[in-house]
Every structure is written in C-alpha cells, then in structure tokens.
Amino acid sequence: NILQYLQLEFPARLRELPSGTRILLFSDHGFVENPHFEKSDKYRLARYLHGEASPFEIIVPWAEVVKIQ
C-alpha cells in the first residue's frame, strides 16, 4: 500500500504545493524478519520480530523533500 501511494498519490499532492515547500518524511522503526519462519508456520510463529538493540530499532529513517518548481 505504501509503494502504491508513493507512486500514484504522492506526486499529485506534491504538485499542489507552492515552490519552496519543505516536507519531512519519516518512518517508524523496523522489525527484523524471523529467520526460523516458514510459510507452514503462519499461525504458530511470528514472521517479524521486535528489532531489539539493532540499527533497525534505533535508527529512524527520514528524508527532507523540497519542492523546487
């Protein structure tokens, strides 16, 4: 859903903004994929685990976008 939004909706919304507008995009921290997960375990094991003290948990991805035209 996020990729579809970024491809279809986000560019149209950016076009509506005045030149020089700054937008800060950020994301929630991540999770790590469970290395023991099998499709047959779908209802027994979690596919993703809490990131613990990993970079996925500590670093919050972000980007600043500036409309130049």
Secondary structure, 3 states (H helix, E strand, C coil): CHHHHHHHCHHHHHHCCCCCCEEEEECCCCEEECCCCCHHHCCCCCCEEECCCCHHHHCCCEEEEECCC
